[in-house]
Amino acid sequence: FANQRITSTFCVDKFVPVWFVVEDEYETGGIQPPGYYSLNINGQEVRSGGEFTGSALYTGLSVDVANCEPGQERVSLDIQFGCCPEQIYWELKRFGSNAVIVNYDLTGDGSPLTVGEYGSLWVDRCVDVGWYTFVITDWNGDGIASPGYYRLQVGQRIVRFGGGDNGFKLSEAVSFEVELNEITGTPATSAPVGSLPPTTMPVPGPMPTFSPVSRTPTISSPPPSSISAAPTPFTPPPLLSTESPINVPPPPPPSTSTPGPETTFSLSAGVHIRSTRILATLLTICLGFLAV
């Protein structure tokens, strides 16, 4: 396959976590220029690159249907991890409610999806119009080091670009609104926060030794439990706020639930390689058992 372009298209189950893996069997630095790989979900490129250190590069994926229902919009979370992705916990919930739309527990085993050092994660969900809150926590208290980041989007609008050396350490939250004009295709008026992430992968160093961290975040007044339709105008929450870290439960025994019905979408992976030692693989993990 040297000096050839390879394109593959896959359909996977709705909400079922999968891994896209680019593997270099002999650990010679990944895909050398001008080679590259590009991962697209329903026509949108979510990952691209080439050179990397180690034997494999993992991207975890959990996606909704290809087209959201009328009156809904797509909320996307993109995380580029550092050395310890298992320390990062996050959740998206409806503002003023404890109902979780989606969180770190994508496989139902009580733990973040395993993507390895310097791996990444892409999650999207279709949501209704209204206010939502996103909370991200690092239980070790040192955040996502640069060039790691997280990016939260509503449609094509970047709601929050966070992480990095100057980003959160223990926990942070962002409240945002999904508006009707976004769903009807009118350009959003809010300017993007931050800048786009780098496309080159970092060179991992040795695993750092962490000391116990004892930090107490500043807790703001909790939001109202519901939004009243009284004549008094509703005052939206601030864009950024500080909330308590996510209460991380101990991992329960592996789930034995059966998967739901299949909802397919288009996911394509194109790999242009200069070596026969590069393998691009899509693995599907569904609630504790392997499904190919």
N, C-alpha and C positions, 0 to 999 in steps of 0.2 A: 504493500500500500504506500510505498514511499512516494512523496511528492504528488499525492492525490487528495482530492476533496471527497469526504464521505459525509453523507447526510442521512439521518434516520429520523423517523417520526413514530412516537409512541402515544398510546391512549392509556390512562390510568384511572383508577377509581377516585371519585370525589372524596376529599378530605383524608384519603389514605396516605400516610407519609411514605415518600420514596427518596432514594438517594441517587444522585447523578455522580458518577465516579470517573475521573480521568486518571488512569494508572500508567506509571512508567516502570516497567518490570525491572530494569537495571539501574534505576535511580540516577539517570544521567542529566537531570535538570528539566524534565518535562518535555514539552513540545518546543523545539528550537525554532527561532525566527527563520523564515517568514511564516512558519506554521502557527496555528492557533486553534482554539475551540470556541464555540458559541452556543449557548443554551437559550432557547426561546420557548416561551409559553404563550400559546395563542397569538403568535406573531410578534410578541414583545420580547426583546432580548433582556434576560435577567442576569446572565453571567457570560463573561468572555475572558480569555487569557491565553497563556501558552506556557511559559517557563514556570516551574515550581520546584520546591525542594522536597525530597522524600519520595516515597514510592507511589503515593496516591493523593488526590485532591478531592474532597467530598463537598457536595452541596445537598443539603436537605431541602425537600420540597413538600408542601401541603397546600393544595389549591382547591378553589371552588369551581363552579361550572364555567364554560367558556364565555357565556353571555349572561349577565345578571338580569333578573326579572325587571320589568318596568317599575319605576319608583324606587329602585335600589342603585347603589354605587359600589364599586370595588375599593376596599381598603387593603393596602399591601404593606407588608413588613419585610424589610431586607436587612439582614444582620451579617456583617463580616466579623467573625470572632478573632480573638487573639489566641493565646496559648491554652486557655482553659474554658472552653465553651460550656462545660458542665456546671459552671458557677453562675451562669446567667439565667434568670427566671423573668418571665414577662407575661402580661395578660392584657387583653382588650375587652372592655365591658361597656355596657350602656351607662351613660352618665346618670348618677343618682340611683343606680341599681347595682345589686350584687350579681346580676346575671352575666356570666362570662360568655362572650362571643367565641373567643379562642384564646388558648394560652400555651405555655411551654410544653404541657403534657400532651403531645401530639399522638403518642402511641398508647396512652392509657396506663402506663406503668409508673406514673408519678415522677418521672425524671425528664429533663430536657432531651431532645432528640440528639443522638450521638453523631457528631460530624467530624471529630478529631481536631487536632491543633490546626489553627488557621483555616478551618473549614468555614462554611457559610450556610445561611438559611434564607429561604424565601417562602412566605406564607401570605395567601390572600383570601378574603372572605367578602361576599356580597352582603351589604347591610342596608337598612332602611334610612330614610331621612331622619336626622336628629343629632343629638350631642352624644359623644363617646369619650371615654377616658382610657389612655394607654399608660401602663406602669411597667417599668423595667428595673430589675434589682440584680446586683452582684453580691452574693452572700459573703464573698471574701472582702468586699469593701474597697476594691481598687479599680472598678469600672472596666471598660473595654479600651485597652491601650491602642494608640496609633500604630499602624494605619487602620485599625479596626474601627467600626462605626455601626450605627443603626440608622435606618431611614424609614420613615412612616409616610405613606402617601394615600390620598383620596383621589382616585382616578389618576390623572397626571400631575396633580398638585402635591408638592412636598409639604407636609404638615410639620415635620420635625426631622432634622438631621443632627444626630447626637453621637455621643461617645468620643473616642480619641483621648489624648493626654489631658486636654482641658475640659473634658466632659464630666458626666456624673461619676461618682465613686461608689456610693452605697445604693442609692435609688433616686429615680426621678419620675415624674408623671407629666403628661400633656393632655389637656382637654381640647377637643376640636369638634367642629360641626360639619356634618354632611348636608349640603344644601341642595335645593332643587335645581339651581342653575347649573350645577356640576352634572347632574343626571341628564339634563336636557341638552348638554353639550356646549353651553355657553362658557367661555373661558373664565376661570376663577380669577377673582380680583386680588387674592392674597398672594404676596410675593413668596417665592421659595425661601426656606431657611437653610443656610449653609451652602455647600457646594457639592458637586457630584463626587463620589468616591473614586479612589485610584483603581485602575484595572489590573495593575501588576500585583502579584502576590508577594507578601513579605517573606524574608528568609528566616525561618524559625530558629531561635537560639535555644540554649539549655532551659529546661523547666525551672522556673524560679522557686525559691523556698519561701513560703508565706508564713508570716507570724499571725497569731490570732488577732483579729481586729474587733475592737469594741467601739461602736459608734452609734449614736442616737440621732436619727434625722429630725430636722425641724418639721413638725406636723402642723399643717395649716388646718383651718376650720373645715370640717367635712362639708361636702356639697349637700344641698337639700335632697331629701329622699324622693322627691317627685317635683315636676315642673307644674306649677299651678296655672290655671287658665283665668285667674283673677284679673281685674282691670289693671292692676299694677304691672308695668312693663317688666318682662323677664330680663334680668341682667346676666349675660353669659359669663361663664367662669373665665379666669385669666388663661392665656395660652399655655403658660408653664406654671406648674405648682409643685410642691413637695408633698409626698404622701408617705405613709408608712411602707416599709419594704413588704414584698409579698411574703406571706406566711408559708414557708416551704414545708409541706408535710413529709413524713418519712415514706419511702417508696413502698406501696402495697405489693402483694404477690402479683405475678403476671396475670393479665386479664385473659379470660377464656371466651370473651364475647365473639360472636361471629360478625363478619363485615356486612355492611349495608349494601343496598343495590348499587350497581355500577353506574356512574355518570362519567362519561368520557369527555376529554378535551384534547386539544392538539398540543403536544410537547415535542419539539424537534431539537436534535442535538447535531450540530455540524462540526466535524473535526477535519482540519487540514493538517496533515502530518508529514514529517520528513523521516520517520523511522517506523519500522514494523513493530517496535516494542511498545507502542502506545495503544492502550485499550480504553474505549469509552463504554461505560456500563451503566445501565439503569436498573437499580435493585428496588423491589417493592417489599416493604415490611408492613404487615397488617395485624395490629393488636397481638404482638408476641409470636407470630409464626411467619415463616417465609412463604411468599406467594410470588411466583414468577409469571 
